[in-house]
Amino acid sequence: MENLGVIIGIAVAVAVAVFFANRRAAQPQRLQAALIGLVVAGVAAAAAMYGLKAVQDSGEDTAAVDQAMASARALPMVALVLDDVPGAQDRLREALREEIRQPTTQGPSRPFKLMSELRASHIVPALKAADEASVAAAIDARVALLKHLKSTDLVVCKEFAVTGIPRSDKLDLASQKLMSDLLAALEKAYRSGRAGKAAGTSLPAVASDAEARTLLAEAGFQAADFDRLRHLARLPVEEVCDMALKVNDAPQKVSADKRGALMRYQLTVQ
């Protein structure tokens, strides 16, 4: 069985690409994001696989589960969700035990499925409810990392934009610091949204797919830009970085009353 632990760095952080894709041939195009970033499912599931190979050799599944849980909790936002959601830790432990005893041979692993569910039910709703200041800080942190990567490593800049960075421990020290800042900003936004929902305050606006497209056009996107976004992975590295920065700079170019809605969309679109 493949040891998925090798893909873990600091985290699979936040991809930034937004592109057009046909939902179906008979339906209009919708704006989507290649958000590998914030897919805590992938991060936690990979962390959860630490030690599984050793377990197959030794049969000591309890120790391996403990190790996998510790690895998962050390990853950004995972511990927050496991602590926030009643029963989540027990469910993850059970998913790990089952995966150890009978590894998944097709499709996502049990830990991956569980963390994907928790992301959809808790992380995304919290970020959608985050206040504008914390959401803006997360976008700004993303821009700062992109600008640094563009000037230092175009290949990694494209990787960040298209799929996320699976081995952020391989980044230079400045990039690691900027990644850490980004993850801290995301956690702050998550906490903001959780607090707002707990207090029963009115939920802030989040752009729909159609609204996001209109807002990007308001920010200066032309038909050619949308076409580039649709084929982002095929573009040269520097062009990908430029498009990623253009997407993340867009909220600053729309009317102030619509800025927050676009930023929340960028952080939470699935």
ZAVO-18283 format. One line per 3 residues: their letters; for each residue z negated, y negated, x of C-alpha. Coordinates in steps of 0.25 Angstrom, whole numbers. Layout:
# ZAVO-18283
a> Z/Y/X ~ ...
# end
This chain:
# ZAVO-18283
men> 0/0/0 ~ 4/-14/5 ~ -8/-22/10
lgv> -6/-35/2 ~ -17/-42/10 ~ -8/-45/21
iig> -2/-56/12 ~ -14/-64/11 ~ -16/-77/18
iav> -25/-89/12 ~ -18/-86/-1 ~ -4/-86/-7
ava> -6/-101/-11 ~ 4/-109/-19 ~ 19/-108/-20
vav> 25/-121/-24 ~ 39/-118/-29 ~ 44/-121/-43
ffa> 57/-116/-48 ~ 66/-113/-60 ~ 68/-99/-65
nrr> 74/-94/-78 ~ 63/-87/-86 ~ 75/-80/-94
aaq> 89/-83/-95 ~ 88/-88/-109 ~ 76/-97/-106
pqr> 76/-111/-99 ~ 72/-112/-84 ~ 57/-114/-82
lqa> 50/-120/-70 ~ 41/-109/-63 ~ 34/-109/-49
ali> 35/-99/-38 ~ 20/-99/-38 ~ 15/-88/-29
glv> 4/-98/-25 ~ -8/-97/-33 ~ -5/-83/-37
vag> -19/-78/-34 ~ -15/-65/-39 ~ -6/-62/-27
vaa> -17/-68/-17 ~ -28/-60/-23 ~ -20/-47/-25
aaa> -16/-47/-11 ~ -30/-50/-6 ~ -35/-39/-15
myg> -26/-29/-7 ~ -34/-31/6 ~ -41/-18/9
lka> -33/-10/0 ~ -26/-2/11 ~ -39/0/18
vqd> -45/6/4 ~ -34/16/3 ~ -38/21/17
sge> -53/20/15 ~ -55/22/0 ~ -66/11/0
dta> -60/3/-11 ~ -73/-5/-14 ~ -73/-12/0
avd> -58/-15/-2 ~ -60/-21/-15 ~ -71/-30/-9
qam> -62/-34/2 ~ -51/-37/-7 ~ -60/-45/-17
asa> -65/-53/-5 ~ -51/-56/0 ~ -46/-60/-14
ral> -58/-70/-16 ~ -55/-76/-3 ~ -42/-81/-8
pmv> -40/-94/-14 ~ -43/-95/-29 ~ -45/-80/-31
alv> -60/-81/-29 ~ -60/-93/-39 ~ -53/-84/-50
ldd> -61/-72/-47 ~ -74/-80/-49 ~ -69/-88/-61
vpg> -64/-76/-69 ~ -75/-67/-75 ~ -72/-52/-71
aqd> -61/-56/-61 ~ -67/-51/-49 ~ -70/-37/-55
rlr> -56/-36/-60 ~ -51/-39/-47 ~ -60/-29/-40
eal> -55/-18/-51 ~ -41/-22/-48 ~ -43/-20/-33
ree> -50/-6/-35 ~ -38/-1/-44 ~ -28/-6/-34
irq> -35/1/-23 ~ -36/14/-31 ~ -22/13/-36
ptt> -13/3/-29 ~ -2/-4/-38 ~ 11/1/-34
qgp> 20/-8/-43 ~ 18/-22/-47 ~ 6/-31/-44
srp> -7/-25/-40 ~ -19/-25/-49 ~ -26/-37/-41
fkl> -14/-45/-42 ~ -12/-43/-57 ~ -27/-47/-59
mse> -26/-60/-50 ~ -13/-64/-57 ~ -20/-63/-70
lra> -31/-71/-65 ~ -22/-82/-59 ~ -15/-83/-73
shi> -27/-83/-81 ~ -36/-92/-72 ~ -30/-99/-60
vpa> -17/-105/-67 ~ -25/-110/-79 ~ -35/-116/-70
lka> -24/-123/-62 ~ -17/-128/-75 ~ -30/-135/-79
ade> -33/-141/-66 ~ -35/-156/-65 ~ -24/-164/-59
asv> -31/-168/-46 ~ -33/-154/-42 ~ -19/-150/-46
aaa> -13/-161/-38 ~ -22/-158/-26 ~ -16/-143/-26
ida> -2/-148/-27 ~ -4/-158/-16 ~ -10/-147/-7
rva> 2/-139/-10 ~ 11/-150/-6 ~ 3/-152/7
llk> 5/-138/11 ~ 20/-138/8 ~ 22/-151/16
hlk> 15/-144/28 ~ 22/-131/27 ~ 35/-139/26
std> 33/-146/39 ~ 27/-133/46 ~ 33/-121/40
lvv> 45/-121/31 ~ 45/-106/29 ~ 30/-106/24
cke> 33/-118/16 ~ 44/-110/8 ~ 35/-98/7
fav> 24/-107/1 ~ 33/-113/-9 ~ 40/-100/-13
tgi> 30/-89/-12 ~ 17/-94/-7 ~ 11/-92/7
prs> 6/-77/8 ~ 0/-79/22 ~ -6/-93/23
dkl> -14/-88/34 ~ -1/-89/42 ~ 0/-104/40
dla> -4/-114/50 ~ -17/-120/49 ~ -13/-133/42
sqk> -5/-125/32 ~ -17/-116/30 ~ -26/-129/28
lms> -16/-134/18 ~ -15/-121/10 ~ -31/-121/10
dll> -30/-135/4 ~ -20/-130/-7 ~ -29/-118/-11
aal> -41/-127/-12 ~ -34/-137/-20 ~ -29/-125/-29
eka> -43/-120/-31 ~ -48/-134/-34 ~ -37/-135/-45
yrs> -41/-122/-51 ~ -56/-126/-51 ~ -52/-139/-58
gra> -44/-131/-69 ~ -55/-121/-71 ~ -65/-132/-73
gka> -57/-140/-83 ~ -54/-127/-91 ~ -69/-124/-91
agt> -72/-138/-96 ~ -62/-137/-107 ~ -55/-149/-103
slp> -40/-151/-108 ~ -30/-144/-99 ~ -21/-152/-91
ava> -6/-152/-93 ~ 3/-141/-86 ~ 18/-143/-85
sda> 26/-132/-92 ~ 38/-127/-85 ~ 48/-136/-92
ear> 38/-148/-89 ~ 37/-145/-75 ~ 52/-145/-73
tll> 53/-158/-80 ~ 42/-164/-71 ~ 49/-159/-59
aea> 62/-166/-63 ~ 53/-178/-65 ~ 49/-177/-51
gfq> 63/-177/-46 ~ 67/-162/-47 ~ 82/-160/-49
aad> 90/-148/-53 ~ 93/-145/-39 ~ 78/-145/-36
fdr> 75/-135/-47 ~ 86/-126/-42 ~ 80/-126/-28
lrh> 66/-122/-35 ~ 73/-111/-42 ~ 78/-105/-29
lar> 67/-110/-20 ~ 65/-97/-12 ~ 79/-98/-8
lpv> 79/-112/-2 ~ 77/-115/13 ~ 63/-117/17
eev> 63/-132/18 ~ 69/-134/5 ~ 58/-125/-2
cdm> 47/-133/5 ~ 54/-146/0 ~ 55/-141/-15
alk> 41/-136/-14 ~ 36/-149/-10 ~ 45/-156/-21
vnd> 39/-147/-32 ~ 25/-150/-27 ~ 27/-165/-26
apq> 33/-166/-40 ~ 20/-169/-47 ~ 19/-182/-40
kvs> 33/-186/-45 ~ 30/-185/-60 ~ 22/-194/-69
adk> 7/-193/-67 ~ 4/-188/-81 ~ 13/-175/-78
rga> 9/-173/-64 ~ -3/-164/-67 ~ 5/-155/-76
lmr> 16/-152/-66 ~ 6/-150/-55 ~ -2/-139/-63
yql> 11/-133/-67 ~ 15/-132/-52 ~ 1/-125/-49
tvq> 1/-115/-60 ~ 15/-112/-64 ~ 18/-97/-65
# end
